[in-house]
Amino acid sequence: MRLYTVIFNNVSVAAVQDLISVTCTANMAIKIHEVAIGQVTATTIGNLRITLKRMQATVTAGSGGTAYTPVPINFGDAAATATARVNDTTQAISSTGAQIMRADIYNVLNGFLYLPPIEDRIIIKPSQAFVVSLDTAPGSASIMNATVVFEELF
């Protein structure tokens, strides 16, 4: 099993954005194992809408953020073939639209953790992308962290 992480740490987030996106190559599929989001700034309850999306075809990556090199969890694993981005304020688009795999709320005081059982994990096929989208802007800028753990399947 080849597992990888994509993270951002200690980033000021003030706008709707793709927090993390992972794009598969034409020859590789991925399985999403975990998504975690947290923040350290807010001290009062606030609920922000988030969606986990499968971008299906002719994916145009978002912009305004940063490219990120996925990090292998297991020592000695090869570099990931999937590419990743973090904190894109111009969100990714797909020629056939996005499939919303999960619509949820991120409570800023409690954080968000998506850790499904094995049989419920989202699979993204070759040439598709997985996006963690923050769909509601925070009331004020928040210092946030987020992690996606994924597995390359073949």
Backbone as CSV, one residue per row, in Angstrom:
resi,resn,N_x,N_y,N_z,CA_x,CA_y,CA_z,C_x,C_y,C_z
1,MET,0.854,-1.170,0.000,0.000,0.000,0.000,0.902,1.235,0.000
2,ARG,0.727,2.105,-0.992,1.510,3.340,-1.069,0.637,4.511,-0.644
3,LEU,0.897,5.020,0.569,0.124,6.122,1.130,0.930,7.407,1.094
4,TYR,0.216,8.522,0.867,0.849,9.839,0.776,0.015,10.856,1.528
5,THR,0.669,11.926,1.980,-0.048,13.028,2.613,0.151,14.305,1.809
6,VAL,-0.875,15.127,1.849,-0.817,16.488,1.338,-1.296,17.357,2.490
7,ILE,-0.505,18.359,2.854,-0.876,19.196,3.998,-0.625,20.670,3.709
8,PHE,-1.288,21.503,4.494,-0.819,22.872,4.678,-0.916,23.136,6.169
9,ASN,-0.042,24.003,6.637,0.104,24.203,8.072,0.288,25.692,8.350
10,ASN,-0.506,26.207,9.285,-0.328,27.577,9.763,-0.518,28.601,8.638
11,VAL,-1.636,28.449,7.891,-1.931,29.324,6.759,-3.162,30.172,7.081
12,SER,-3.090,31.454,6.802,-4.233,32.338,6.998,-5.244,32.118,5.877
13,VAL,-6.465,31.762,6.258,-7.537,31.499,5.292,-8.660,32.496,5.558
14,ALA,-9.025,33.263,4.521,-10.052,34.288,4.685,-11.119,34.228,3.602
15,ALA,-10.994,33.290,2.650,-11.900,33.265,1.499,-12.313,31.841,1.166
16,VAL,-13.402,31.738,0.421,-13.806,30.466,-0.166,-12.643,29.979,-1.017
17,GLN,-12.337,28.670,-0.949,-11.198,28.159,-1.702,-11.170,26.641,-1.718
18,ASP,-10.326,26.103,-2.604,-9.992,24.686,-2.564,-8.861,24.563,-1.553
19,LEU,-9.165,23.981,-0.402,-8.134,23.842,0.621,-7.026,22.923,0.132
20,ILE,-7.423,21.759,-0.409,-6.455,20.793,-0.951,-7.081,20.145,-2.175
21,SER,-6.268,19.963,-3.221,-6.715,19.177,-4.374,-5.608,18.199,-4.750
22,VAL,-6.024,17.011,-5.192,-5.098,15.976,-5.639,-5.580,15.518,-7.007
23,THR,-4.695,15.589,-8.008,-5.047,15.237,-9.379,-4.301,13.979,-9.798
24,CYS,-5.052,13.013,-10.308,-4.470,11.754,-10.774,-3.891,11.919,-12.168
25,THR,-2.847,11.148,-12.460,-2.325,11.090,-13.821,-3.255,10.208,-14.648
26,ALA,-2.964,10.088,-15.922,-3.784,9.250,-16.804,-3.642,7.766,-16.492
27,ASN,-2.645,7.382,-15.705,-2.383,5.962,-15.431,-2.557,5.562,-13.974
28,MET,-3.066,6.453,-13.125,-3.110,6.151,-11.691,-4.443,6.570,-11.086
29,ALA,-5.008,5.713,-10.262,-6.188,6.031,-9.469,-5.746,6.191,-8.016
30,ILE,-6.555,6.883,-7.227,-6.252,7.043,-5.805,-7.487,6.735,-4.964
31,LYS,-7.242,6.387,-3.715,-8.301,6.180,-2.729,-8.042,7.145,-1.580
32,ILE,-9.091,7.857,-1.149,-8.958,8.835,-0.076,-9.162,8.136,1.267
33,HIS,-8.152,8.204,2.115,-8.222,7.565,3.427,-8.652,8.524,4.531
34,GLU,-8.246,9.788,4.440,-8.523,10.711,5.545,-8.474,12.149,5.056
35,VAL,-9.341,12.980,5.657,-9.290,14.433,5.491,-9.446,15.031,6.878
36,ALA,-8.541,15.913,7.252,-8.624,16.588,8.555,-8.418,18.084,8.342
37,ILE,-9.224,18.889,9.046,-9.117,20.349,8.972,-9.210,20.893,10.394
38,GLY,-8.383,21.878,10.701,-8.443,22.519,12.007,-7.977,23.957,11.907
39,GLN,-8.146,24.694,12.986,-7.712,26.086,13.026,-7.361,26.466,14.463
40,VAL,-6.626,27.567,14.618,-6.191,27.984,15.955,-6.596,29.405,16.298
41,THR,-7.304,30.101,15.418,-7.601,31.518,15.615,-8.948,31.754,16.293
42,ALA,-10.008,31.150,15.768,-11.369,31.412,16.249,-11.556,30.892,17.672
43,THR,-12.283,31.661,18.464,-12.582,31.256,19.841,-14.079,31.140,20.081
44,THR,-14.880,31.416,19.053,-16.324,31.257,19.166,-16.798,30.305,18.068
45,ILE,-17.946,29.702,18.322,-18.487,28.729,17.378,-18.756,29.379,16.026
46,GLY,-18.369,28.678,15.006,-18.658,29.082,13.632,-18.728,27.828,12.788
47,ASN,-19.730,27.730,11.960,-19.877,26.561,11.094,-19.674,26.977,9.646
48,LEU,-18.729,26.313,8.987,-18.407,26.610,7.597,-18.755,25.409,6.735
49,ARG,-19.394,25.655,5.592,-19.735,24.564,4.679,-18.483,24.078,3.960
50,ILE,-18.342,22.760,3.851,-17.265,22.170,3.063,-17.853,21.054,2.207
51,THR,-17.200,20.794,1.076,-17.583,19.660,0.245,-16.326,18.905,-0.170
52,LEU,-16.492,17.603,-0.267,-15.462,16.732,-0.824,-15.962,16.375,-2.216
53,LYS,-15.167,16.721,-3.238,-15.622,16.617,-4.627,-14.741,15.695,-5.450
54,ARG,-15.381,15.036,-6.404,-14.674,14.305,-7.461,-14.850,15.124,-8.732
55,MET,-13.746,15.652,-9.247,-13.759,16.391,-10.508,-13.556,15.338,-11.594
56,GLN,-14.503,15.251,-12.558,-14.591,14.066,-13.399,-13.774,14.062,-14.678
57,ALA,-13.776,15.138,-15.417,-13.110,15.087,-16.728,-12.572,16.460,-17.095
58,THR,-11.506,16.476,-17.857,-10.840,17.703,-18.281,-10.778,18.678,-17.115
59,VAL,-10.005,18.302,-16.123,-9.893,19.086,-14.893,-8.913,20.231,-15.107
60,THR,-9.364,21.430,-14.764,-8.483,22.592,-14.751,-8.218,22.921,-13.290
61,ALA,-6.961,22.784,-12.891,-6.594,23.019,-11.488,-6.889,24.459,-11.103
62,GLY,-7.141,24.658,-9.830,-7.346,25.998,-9.309,-6.051,26.796,-9.335
63,SER,-6.142,28.061,-8.910,-4.949,28.907,-8.883,-5.025,29.849,-7.685
64,GLY,-3.951,30.546,-7.475,-3.890,31.471,-6.351,-3.274,30.839,-5.126
65,GLY,-3.052,29.536,-5.176,-2.445,28.824,-4.063,-1.048,28.367,-4.414
66,THR,-0.729,27.155,-3.976,0.622,26.646,-4.120,0.592,25.185,-4.556
67,ALA,1.529,24.817,-5.435,1.730,23.400,-5.746,2.353,22.734,-4.524
68,TYR,2.025,21.465,-4.311,2.533,20.736,-3.152,2.963,19.347,-3.617
69,THR,4.113,18.900,-3.179,4.588,17.562,-3.517,4.117,16.584,-2.445
70,PRO,3.242,15.615,-2.798,2.783,14.653,-1.797,3.968,13.928,-1.142
71,VAL,3.849,13.680,0.146,4.914,13.058,0.933,4.542,11.606,1.212
72,PRO,5.421,10.641,0.880,5.113,9.236,1.191,5.097,9.006,2.695
73,ILE,4.104,8.257,3.160,4.027,7.930,4.582,5.035,6.840,4.930
74,ASN,5.173,5.866,4.041,6.084,4.755,4.306,7.483,5.083,3.803
75,PHE,8.452,4.903,4.659,9.845,5.172,4.328,10.261,4.383,3.089
76,GLY,10.901,5.039,2.143,11.418,4.359,0.965,10.445,4.224,-0.183
77,ASP,9.183,4.623,-0.012,8.243,4.551,-1.132,8.642,5.528,-2.232
78,ALA,8.264,5.197,-3.435,8.526,6.071,-4.578,7.723,7.359,-4.445
79,ALA,8.134,8.365,-5.187,7.374,9.611,-5.224,5.991,9.339,-5.805
80,ALA,5.009,10.085,-5.347,3.647,9.947,-5.862,3.602,10.379,-7.320
81,THR,2.731,9.728,-8.083,2.526,10.184,-9.457,1.454,11.275,-9.493
82,ALA,0.555,11.283,-8.510,-0.475,12.317,-8.422,0.176,13.650,-8.074
83,THR,-0.449,14.722,-8.509,0.010,16.060,-8.162,-0.985,16.697,-7.209
84,ALA,-0.546,17.719,-6.489,-1.425,18.333,-5.501,-1.250,19.845,-5.477
85,ARG,-2.275,20.503,-4.962,-2.254,21.957,-4.744,-2.930,22.250,-3.421
86,VAL,-2.567,23.365,-2.822,-3.188,23.790,-1.570,-3.568,25.264,-1.658
87,ASN,-4.683,25.600,-1.021,-5.135,26.985,-0.830,-5.364,27.758,-2.127
88,ASP,-6.041,27.125,-3.088,-6.370,27.812,-4.345,-7.639,28.637,-4.184
89,THR,-7.500,29.961,-4.253,-8.660,30.842,-4.104,-9.494,30.928,-5.379
90,THR,-8.911,30.589,-6.522,-9.689,30.352,-7.740,-9.832,28.838,-7.813
91,GLN,-11.053,28.354,-7.691,-11.271,26.927,-7.518,-11.187,26.142,-8.819
92,ALA,-10.850,24.848,-8.689,-10.751,23.939,-9.828,-12.104,23.795,-10.508
93,ILE,-12.044,23.520,-11.811,-13.266,23.265,-12.574,-13.069,22.007,-13.412
94,SER,-14.189,21.428,-13.830,-14.170,20.240,-14.667,-15.162,20.437,-15.802
95,SER,-14.824,19.918,-16.975,-15.702,20.088,-18.132,-17.060,19.425,-17.927
96,THR,-17.134,18.428,-17.062,-18.409,17.753,-16.811,-18.946,18.053,-15.416
97,GLY,-18.372,19.033,-14.746,-18.830,19.397,-13.411,-18.210,18.506,-12.349
98,ALA,-18.596,18.759,-11.132,-18.058,18.019,-9.994,-19.134,17.112,-9.417
99,GLN,-18.716,15.946,-8.969,-19.600,15.089,-8.184,-19.309,15.394,-6.721
100,ILE,-20.306,15.842,-6.001,-20.113,16.094,-4.572,-20.254,14.759,-3.857
101,MET,-19.167,14.310,-3.271,-19.125,13.015,-2.601,-19.556,13.129,-1.148
102,ARG,-19.353,14.296,-0.576,-19.771,14.540,0.807,-19.946,16.041,0.988
103,ALA,-21.100,16.428,1.508,-21.357,17.816,1.887,-21.451,17.829,3.400
104,ASP,-20.703,18.697,4.032,-20.636,18.663,5.492,-20.419,20.064,6.038
105,ILE,-20.317,20.133,7.339,-20.058,21.375,8.049,-18.764,21.210,8.830
106,TYR,-17.932,22.218,8.780,-16.697,22.262,9.555,-16.930,23.225,10.709
107,ASN,-17.049,22.681,11.912,-17.192,23.500,13.108,-15.797,23.962,13.496
108,VAL,-15.549,25.257,13.442,-14.192,25.766,13.615,-13.594,25.467,14.982
109,LEU,-14.418,25.295,16.003,-13.872,24.972,17.322,-13.539,23.496,17.461
110,ASN,-14.307,22.638,16.796,-14.107,21.194,16.931,-13.248,20.587,15.831
111,GLY,-13.074,21.289,14.730,-12.338,20.733,13.601,-13.207,19.802,12.786
112,PHE,-12.610,19.228,11.751,-13.317,18.316,10.857,-12.427,17.108,10.606
113,LEU,-13.019,15.922,10.713,-12.282,14.693,10.423,-13.158,13.769,9.601
114,TYR,-12.686,13.431,8.406,-13.333,12.444,7.542,-12.427,11.230,7.558
115,LEU,-12.887,10.183,8.213,-12.108,8.952,8.370,-13.070,7.781,8.182
116,PRO,-13.461,7.521,6.926,-14.505,6.520,6.674,-13.974,5.100,6.816
117,PRO,-14.893,4.139,7.040,-14.475,2.736,6.986,-13.970,2.408,5.581
118,ILE,-13.184,1.379,5.477,-12.531,1.020,4.217,-13.522,0.939,3.055
119,GLU,-14.667,0.329,3.272,-15.618,0.127,2.170,-16.291,1.426,1.714
120,ASP,-16.164,2.502,2.473,-16.794,3.776,2.113,-15.811,4.817,1.582
121,ARG,-14.577,4.437,1.358,-13.572,5.414,0.931,-13.765,5.811,-0.532
122,ILE,-13.582,7.084,-0.794,-13.768,7.645,-2.136,-12.616,7.222,-3.037
123,ILE,-12.951,6.750,-4.237,-11.940,6.394,-5.229,-12.032,7.399,-6.383
124,ILE,-10.862,7.895,-6.769,-10.747,8.850,-7.864,-9.999,8.140,-8.992
125,LYS,-10.611,8.045,-10.157,-9.993,7.276,-11.245,-8.968,8.121,-12.001
126,PRO,-8.190,7.491,-12.876,-7.190,8.235,-13.641,-7.780,9.466,-14.345
127,SER,-7.003,10.537,-14.354,-7.333,11.827,-14.973,-8.416,12.610,-14.243
128,GLN,-8.860,12.128,-13.097,-9.803,12.878,-12.275,-9.046,13.562,-11.145
129,ALA,-9.773,14.366,-10.359,-9.160,15.040,-9.214,-10.091,14.957,-8.013
130,PHE,-9.491,15.022,-6.834,-10.216,15.083,-5.572,-9.978,16.463,-4.978
131,VAL,-11.057,17.120,-4.530,-10.946,18.477,-4.010,-11.658,18.579,-2.666
132,VAL,-10.978,19.189,-1.699,-11.582,19.576,-0.425,-11.878,21.063,-0.555
133,SER,-13.154,21.397,-0.650,-13.568,22.771,-0.932,-14.162,23.426,0.303
134,LEU,-13.622,24.565,0.677,-14.207,25.400,1.725,-15.210,26.300,1.024
135,ASP,-16.503,26.095,1.273,-17.561,26.767,0.524,-18.141,27.986,1.224
136,THR,-17.732,28.229,2.465,-18.125,29.409,3.210,-16.859,30.072,3.722
137,ALA,-16.715,31.357,3.476,-15.536,32.069,3.984,-15.669,32.259,5.493
138,PRO,-14.570,32.148,6.221,-14.614,32.444,7.653,-15.028,33.902,7.881
139,GLY,-15.632,34.184,9.033,-16.032,35.555,9.361,-14.842,36.497,9.390
140,SER,-13.710,36.002,9.789,-12.451,36.744,9.731,-11.356,35.725,9.444
141,ALA,-10.204,36.208,9.036,-9.110,35.297,8.679,-8.812,34.348,9.832
142,SER,-8.612,33.083,9.495,-8.298,32.048,10.480,-6.996,31.372,10.092
143,ILE,-6.185,31.063,11.077,-4.963,30.302,10.836,-5.366,28.829,10.839
144,MET,-5.224,28.183,9.675,-5.735,26.829,9.507,-4.641,25.840,9.135
145,ASN,-4.944,24.569,9.389,-4.147,23.416,8.973,-5.104,22.442,8.288
146,ALA,-4.599,21.653,7.370,-5.415,20.597,6.772,-4.497,19.496,6.249
147,THR,-5.048,18.270,6.202,-4.312,17.102,5.716,-5.248,16.221,4.909
148,VAL,-4.753,15.706,3.790,-5.419,14.644,3.048,-4.433,13.479,2.987
149,VAL,-4.912,12.276,3.322,-4.116,11.059,3.170,-4.764,10.256,2.055
150,PHE,-3.945,9.885,1.046,-4.472,9.103,-0.061,-3.540,7.957,-0.395
151,GLU,-4.105,6.970,-1.087,-3.365,5.785,-1.521,-3.366,5.746,-3.036
152,GLU,-2.198,5.486,-3.632,-2.162,5.238,-5.072,-2.472,3.766,-5.288
153,LEU,-3.390,3.478,-6.221,-3.931,2.125,-6.367,-3.219,1.267,-7.405
154,PHE,-2.740,1.855,-8.507,-2.044,1.047,-9.526,-1.216,1.949,-10.396
